[in-house]
Amino acid sequence: MEMLGTVLPLILMFAIFYFLLIRPQQKKQKAIREMQNNIQKGDKIVTIGGLHGILDSMDEGKIVIVVDNGTRLTFDRSSIREVIKG
């Protein structure tokens, strides 16, 4: 019984950390992976560094973005932060 009193707070702390920190982070990472896998040519995107452009082409690991003056820039696919709707 004494051991249960010692272990129970640790289990409770782990459960709190899991539901408040670990699980939301996993959901966020899953949503980002899905967004990066569902991008298509012509989508307006923003990179992690804040660069805005239009997706020109892509392969498994890289994307090519066309920026305002027609310049084509190559990035890792994982550098996409968001797809802009509209």
Backbone hydrogen bonds, N-H to C=O, Kabsch-Sander energy under -0.5 kcal/mol:
donor,donor_aa,acceptor,acceptor_aa,energy
5,G,1,M,-1.5
6,T,2,E,-0.9
7,V,3,M,-2.6
8,L,4,L,-2.5
10,L,6,T,-0.5
11,I,7,V,-2.2
12,L,8,L,-2.6
13,M,9,P,-2.4
14,F,10,L,-2.3
15,A,11,I,-2.4
16,I,12,L,-2.2
17,F,13,M,-2.6
18,Y,14,F,-2.6
19,F,15,A,-2.4
20,L,16,I,-2.2
21,L,17,F,-2.6
22,I,17,F,-1.7
23,R,18,Y,-2.9
25,Q,21,L,-1.4
26,Q,22,I,-2.1
27,K,23,R,-2.1
28,K,24,P,-2.2
29,Q,25,Q,-2.4
30,K,26,Q,-2.1
31,A,27,K,-2.2
32,I,28,K,-2.1
33,R,29,Q,-2.3
34,E,30,K,-2.3
35,M,31,A,-2.2
36,Q,32,I,-2.5
37,N,33,R,-1.8
38,N,34,E,-1.4
42,G,55,L,-2.9
43,D,40,Q,-2.1
44,K,84,I,-0.6
45,I,43,D,-0.5
45,I,53,G,-2.7
46,V,82,E,-2.3
47,T,51,L,-2.1
48,I,79,S,-2.6
50,G,47,T,-1.7
53,G,45,I,-2.0
54,I,66,V,-2.5
55,L,43,D,-2.8
56,D,64,V,-3.3
57,S,64,V,-1.3
59,D,62,K,-2.6
63,I,75,F,-2.7
64,V,57,S,-3.0
65,I,73,L,-3.3
66,V,54,I,-3.0
67,V,65,I,-0.5
67,V,71,T,-2.5
70,G,67,V,-2.5
73,L,65,I,-3.0
73,L,71,T,-0.5
75,F,63,I,-2.5
77,R,61,G,-2.9
79,S,76,D,-1.8
80,I,77,R,-1.3
81,R,46,V,-2.7
82,E,46,V,-1.8
84,I,44,K,-3.0
85,K,83,V,-0.5
